[in-house]
């Protein structure tokens, strides 16, 4: 069985309609408005609700961070790379390519930010990296259920495929000679983020069209990868919005 836990995660999964639900377990000890909204959403969508003890929810979720709700669902359906590229949401493509993110909380945070910043989708590797687990879904506040996510066998090869589709590749790495805000993101692009403590693999970095860094003004040499993702993605949002406002004013 596959589980989703947490109020926002379950609620967004229901809204996204990307999974089938067997049933949703709700803590019989809780009686609050947020949980009632989840129950109402389940009933509106014909999803069975069972009121069970907290110990049973702990067992299903594998922890006690479920906020009183756990859903039994079908497995996460990943997308093909071509489908992610085709899911273009704005004038320019914006993809996030993750080169081996292992911490599920980092992956969840990146997915949440990518969705908020209007990214078309995210690419993750099949091996040696976190997948979309229940922990990731909760950490993303359910954003993982709305965002197209492709699982690929080889990130370096995928970068080449994206370049063949006329998508510019920007690697984010502390060794980059350009700063992230010196680039013009008003073009179809993909942002490549490397693993915690390791950065972007050398082979992948060499295939990037640009390698950019975030200036560090303190003593610590780098940011957490999910924070770095937020910094760069919202610079892209800022630039694209500024250009659109300029065009609209003419």
Secondary structure as UniProt FT lines:
FT   STRAND          2..5
FT   HELIX           7..16
FT   STRAND          21..27
FT   TURN            28..29
FT   HELIX           33..44
FT   TURN            45..46
FT   STRAND          49..52
FT   HELIX           54..61
FT   TURN            67..68
FT   STRAND          69..73
FT   HELIX           81..86
FT   STRAND          94..99
FT   HELIX           104..116
FT   TURN            117..118
FT   STRAND          121..125
FT   HELIX           134..139
FT   TURN            140..142
FT   HELIX           143..145
FT   STRAND          148..152
FT   HELIX           155..164
FT   TURN            165..166
FT   STRAND          168..172
FT   TURN            174..175
FT   STRAND          178..179
FT   HELIX           180..182
FT   STRAND          189..195
FT   TURN            196..198
FT   HELIX           202..207
FT   STRAND          210..213
FT   HELIX           225..248
//
